[in-house]
Amino acid sequence: MAVKHTPTEIVHRGQKGGTTGCGTNTREHPTHWLNTSEKITCTKNGCS
């Protein structure tokens, strides 16, 4: 599963309402996150 941060257009490993692979909390500013099937573009440890 992937989740997209809409302000930056970066796609992370994880899902909305949880934590991304690199440790970002998607519960903070939930309107900035969308579940997606796009390719993961985050290069941080845990997502890539």
N, C-alpha and C positions, 0 to 999 in steps of 0.2 A: 504494500500500500504506500502511496505517496501523498504528500500534502504540500500545497503551493502557498507561499507567502506572497500575497497579491501586491503589496507596495514595492517589493524588490523583484518579483517574478522568479524567485529561486524556489526550486522544487526539492523538498527534503524527504527522507525516509521517515515514515510514521503515519499518523492519522490525526485529524482534527479532534480536539478534546483530550489530548494526551501530550506526550513529549516526543520530539523528533529524534532521529538517530544521533544527532550531534548535541542533544540536550536542551533544545529550545522548548519552552512551555507554550503549547498552542492554546491554552486556556486564557492566557493574557492576550487581550485584543482579539477575541475570537472572530470578529468580522474580517480580520486580515488573512484568514486561513481558509483554504478550500481543499477538500479531498479531490484527488485527481488520479488519472492513470498515465500522466505524462512521465517522461524519463527524468530521473533524479539528476539535478544539476548542482546540488550542494557538494562542495569538495572537502568539507570538514570531516574529521575523524568520526566515524559512526554512521554517516550518511553515504559516503562514497564507497 
